Structures are given as structure tokens and as C-alpha cells.
Amino acid sequence: MTPLQFQDEVLGMQDKLYTFALSLTANTEDAEDLLQETTLKALRNKEKFVDNVNFKGWMFTIMRNIFINNYRKIVNSQTLVDKTEDLYHLNLPQDSGFNTPDGAYSINEINKVINSFPDEYKKPFTMHVAGYKYKEIADDMELPIGTVKSRIFFARKRLMDQLKDYR
């Protein structure tokens, strides 16, 4: 394949690659960036393409690998590794945001709304927030698991409706 034919093939794949990029990123700007990176990498590495290889598959593989590498970079950059001897940073109390006057007021308002729920909604909701699993709540309340899930859902919905000003 000549360099001009290669370039035409790459440019002819742009629509299909953009669609694939959108499916990976679910964001138009990120998809455009991924498409640009993929096109640039393919053009820079045209000597690595072997003529008897599926060109479309080769391009999609480049795009997928770029996406995976970018994702890993993001995850690694957001990971905190505490290398102190006594794990000082991990043992620091985490700032919850409730020490501010606005945070304390919000927590009081949330508790007031939750406490206004009938017990049939309040108990499963508070247990769920405390970390109990649906099955544990269902066993404790002697209810079917579907009933517990729906009560938690309706309690959450009611809470969001009554506190919509805090979003």
C-alpha cells in the first residue's frame, strides 16, 4: 500500500472510528480527541501496518488501546498511595464537609426529613444507609426483598423531592 493509499484509507475510516470513540467515551469532545489521537498514531505508524492484515481491525485496535491507556492514566493519577511508615495519611480523619455551618445545617435538615418518614420507610432506608444489605434488611423486617428495595427507593425519592433546594 502506498503512503497516499494509506492516508486515504485512514481518512475513509473517520466516521466509523468516531462512532466507536463515542461508544467508548460517551462524550463528544472526548470522542473527537480520541479520534484525533488514533488518526495521528496510525499515520505515524504506517510502516507497522502489514498489507494482508484487516485495516479496519487494525485502526479499531489502535483506538481501543489508546482509550485503555488513557483510562489507566486517569485512574493511576487519582490513586493515593501512602508511603509513610505508620500510614499517617490514611489515618488522618477525612473531611466530611459537615463541620461548616452549611454542612451542619444540611445534615440536620436531612435527618429531620428522614425522621418524618413512616417507620415502614424510615427503618429500611436508615439500615441501607448504615450499610446493611437488602437481604439483611429483609430478614430483619421479615419482608420480601423486593418490598425492601421499593421502600428504600421511595424513601430516597421522597428525600430528594423534599431536599431539592440542596442540590
The 8 nearest C-alpha neighbors of each residue, nearest first, counted from 0:
[[1, 4, 5, 50, 2, 3, 49, 48],
 [0, 2, 4, 3, 5, 6, 45, 7],
 [3, 1, 5, 4, 6, 0, 45, 7],
 [2, 4, 6, 5, 1, 7, 0, 8],
 [5, 3, 7, 1, 6, 2, 0, 8],
 [6, 4, 2, 8, 3, 7, 1, 0],
 [5, 7, 3, 9, 8, 4, 2, 10],
 [8, 6, 4, 10, 5, 9, 11, 3],
 [7, 9, 11, 5, 6, 10, 4, 12],
 [10, 8, 6, 12, 11, 7, 5, 13],
 [9, 11, 7, 12, 13, 8, 6, 38],
 [10, 12, 8, 9, 13, 7, 14, 6],
 [13, 11, 9, 10, 15, 14, 16, 8],
 [12, 14, 16, 10, 15, 11, 17, 9],
 [15, 13, 17, 16, 12, 18, 11, 10],
 [16, 14, 18, 17, 12, 13, 19, 11],
 [15, 17, 19, 13, 18, 14, 12, 20],
 [16, 18, 20, 14, 19, 15, 13, 34],
 [19, 17, 21, 15, 16, 20, 14, 22],
 [18, 20, 16, 22, 17, 21, 15, 23],
 [21, 19, 30, 17, 23, 22, 18, 16],
 [22, 20, 25, 30, 18, 24, 23, 19],
 [21, 23, 19, 20, 25, 24, 18, 30],
 [24, 22, 20, 21, 25, 19, 66, 30],
 [23, 25, 21, 26, 22, 30, 20, 29],
 [26, 24, 21, 22, 23, 27, 30, 20],
 [25, 27, 24, 29, 28, 30, 21, 22],
 [26, 28, 30, 29, 31, 21, 25, 24],
 [29, 27, 31, 30, 26, 32, 33, 24],
 [28, 30, 32, 26, 31, 27, 33, 24],
 [31, 29, 20, 27, 33, 21, 28, 32],
 [32, 30, 34, 28, 29, 33, 27, 35],
 [33, 31, 29, 35, 30, 34, 36, 28],
 [32, 34, 30, 36, 35, 31, 37, 29],
 [35, 33, 31, 37, 32, 36, 17, 30],
 [34, 36, 32, 38, 33, 37, 39, 31],
 [37, 35, 33, 39, 34, 38, 40, 32],
 [36, 38, 34, 40, 62, 35, 39, 33],
 [39, 37, 41, 35, 40, 36, 34, 42],
 [38, 40, 36, 42, 37, 41, 35, 43],
 [39, 41, 43, 37, 42, 38, 36, 44],
 [42, 40, 44, 38, 43, 39, 45, 37],
 [43, 41, 39, 45, 44, 40, 38, 6],
 [42, 44, 40, 41, 45, 39, 46, 38],
 [43, 45, 41, 46, 42, 47, 40, 48],
 [46, 44, 47, 42, 48, 43, 41, 5],
 [45, 47, 44, 48, 49, 43, 42, 2],
 [48, 46, 45, 44, 49, 41, 43, 50],
 [47, 49, 45, 46, 50, 44, 52, 57],
 [48, 50, 52, 51, 47, 46, 54, 53],
 [51, 49, 52, 48, 0, 53, 54, 47],
 [50, 52, 49, 53, 54, 48, 0, 57],
 [53, 51, 50, 49, 54, 48, 57, 56],
 [52, 54, 56, 55, 57, 51, 50, 49],
 [55, 53, 57, 56, 52, 58, 48, 50],
 [54, 56, 58, 57, 53, 59, 12, 60],
 [57, 55, 59, 53, 54, 58, 60, 52],
 [56, 58, 54, 60, 55, 59, 53, 61],
 [59, 57, 61, 55, 60, 56, 54, 62],
 [60, 58, 62, 56, 61, 57, 63, 55],
 [59, 61, 63, 57, 62, 58, 56, 64],
 [62, 60, 58, 64, 59, 63, 65, 37],
 [63, 61, 59, 65, 37, 60, 64, 66],
 [62, 64, 60, 66, 65, 61, 59, 67],
 [63, 65, 67, 61, 66, 62, 60, 68],
 [66, 64, 68, 62, 63, 67, 69, 61],
 [65, 67, 63, 69, 64, 68, 70, 62],
 [68, 66, 70, 64, 69, 65, 71, 63],
 [69, 67, 71, 65, 70, 66, 64, 72],
 [70, 68, 72, 66, 71, 67, 65, 73],
 [69, 71, 67, 73, 68, 72, 66, 74],
 [70, 72, 74, 68, 73, 69, 75, 67],
 [73, 71, 69, 75, 70, 74, 76, 68],
 [72, 74, 76, 70, 71, 75, 69, 77],
 [73, 75, 71, 77, 76, 72, 70, 78],
 [76, 74, 72, 78, 77, 73, 71, 79],
 [75, 77, 73, 74, 78, 72, 79, 71],
 [78, 76, 74, 75, 73, 79, 72, 80],
 [79, 77, 75, 76, 74, 80, 73, 81],
 [80, 78, 81, 77, 76, 75, 89, 88],
 [79, 81, 82, 78, 89, 88, 83, 86],
 [80, 82, 83, 86, 88, 79, 89, 87],
 [83, 81, 80, 84, 86, 85, 88, 87],
 [84, 82, 86, 85, 81, 87, 88, 80],
 [83, 85, 86, 82, 87, 81, 88, 89],
 [84, 86, 87, 83, 82, 90, 88, 89],
 [87, 85, 83, 89, 88, 84, 81, 90],
 [86, 88, 90, 85, 89, 83, 91, 84],
 [89, 87, 91, 90, 86, 81, 83, 85],
 [90, 88, 86, 91, 87, 81, 92, 93],
 [89, 91, 87, 88, 92, 86, 93, 85],
 [92, 90, 88, 89, 93, 87, 86, 94],
 [91, 93, 90, 94, 89, 88, 95, 87],
 [92, 94, 95, 91, 90, 89, 96, 88],
 [93, 95, 96, 92, 97, 98, 91, 99],
 [94, 96, 97, 93, 98, 102, 92, 99],
 [95, 97, 98, 94, 102, 99, 103, 101],
 [96, 98, 102, 103, 95, 99, 106, 100],
 [99, 97, 96, 103, 102, 100, 95, 94],
 [98, 100, 102, 101, 97, 103, 96, 104],
 [99, 101, 103, 102, 104, 98, 97, 105],
 [100, 102, 104, 99, 103, 105, 97, 98],
 [103, 101, 97, 99, 105, 104, 100, 96],
 [104, 102, 97, 106, 100, 105, 101, 99],
 [103, 105, 101, 107, 102, 106, 100, 108],
 [104, 106, 108, 102, 107, 103, 109, 101],
 [105, 107, 109, 103, 108, 104, 110, 102],
 [108, 106, 110, 104, 105, 109, 111, 103],
 [107, 109, 111, 105, 106, 110, 104, 112],
 [110, 108, 106, 112, 111, 107, 105, 113],
 [109, 111, 113, 107, 108, 112, 114, 106],
 [112, 110, 108, 114, 109, 113, 107, 115],
 [111, 113, 115, 109, 114, 110, 108, 158],
 [114, 112, 110, 115, 116, 111, 109, 121],
 [113, 115, 111, 116, 112, 110, 121, 117],
 [114, 116, 112, 113, 111, 117, 121, 110],
 [117, 115, 121, 114, 113, 120, 118, 112],
 [116, 118, 119, 120, 121, 115, 114, 122],
 [119, 117, 121, 120, 122, 116, 123, 114],
 [118, 120, 117, 121, 122, 123, 150, 116],
 [121, 119, 118, 150, 117, 122, 123, 154],
 [120, 122, 118, 124, 116, 123, 119, 125],
 [121, 123, 125, 124, 118, 120, 126, 119],
 [124, 122, 126, 125, 121, 120, 127, 151],
 [123, 125, 151, 127, 121, 126, 122, 120],
 [126, 124, 128, 122, 127, 123, 121, 129],
 [125, 127, 129, 123, 124, 128, 131, 122],
 [128, 126, 131, 124, 130, 129, 125, 123],
 [127, 129, 125, 130, 126, 124, 131, 123],
 [130, 128, 126, 127, 131, 125, 124, 132],
 [131, 129, 127, 128, 132, 126, 125, 133],
 [130, 132, 127, 126, 129, 135, 136, 133],
 [131, 133, 135, 134, 136, 130, 127, 126],
 [132, 134, 136, 135, 137, 144, 131, 147],
 [133, 135, 137, 132, 136, 138, 144, 131],
 [136, 134, 138, 132, 137, 133, 139, 131],
 [135, 137, 139, 133, 138, 134, 140, 123],
 [136, 138, 142, 134, 144, 140, 135, 139],
 [139, 137, 141, 135, 136, 140, 134, 142],
 [140, 138, 136, 137, 141, 135, 142, 134],
 [139, 141, 137, 142, 138, 136, 123, 135],
 [142, 140, 138, 137, 139, 143, 136, 144],
 [141, 143, 137, 140, 144, 146, 138, 147],
 [144, 142, 146, 145, 137, 147, 141, 138],
 [143, 145, 147, 137, 146, 134, 148, 142],
 [146, 144, 148, 147, 143, 149, 142, 150],
 [145, 147, 149, 143, 144, 148, 150, 142],
 [148, 146, 144, 150, 145, 149, 137, 151],
 [149, 147, 145, 151, 146, 150, 152, 144],
 [148, 150, 152, 146, 151, 147, 153, 145],
 [151, 149, 153, 147, 152, 120, 148, 154],
 [150, 152, 124, 154, 148, 149, 153, 155],
 [151, 153, 149, 155, 150, 154, 148, 156],
 [154, 152, 156, 150, 155, 151, 157, 149],
 [153, 155, 151, 157, 156, 152, 120, 150],
 [156, 154, 158, 152, 153, 157, 151, 159],
 [157, 155, 153, 159, 158, 154, 152, 160],
 [156, 158, 160, 154, 159, 155, 153, 161],
 [157, 159, 155, 161, 156, 160, 162, 154],
 [158, 160, 156, 162, 157, 161, 163, 155],
 [161, 159, 157, 163, 158, 162, 156, 155],
 [160, 162, 158, 159, 163, 157, 112, 164],
 [163, 161, 159, 164, 160, 165, 158, 109],
 [162, 164, 160, 165, 159, 161, 166, 158],
 [163, 165, 162, 166, 161, 160, 159, 105],
 [166, 164, 163, 162, 105, 159, 161, 108],
 [165, 164, 163, 162, 159, 160, 105, 161]]
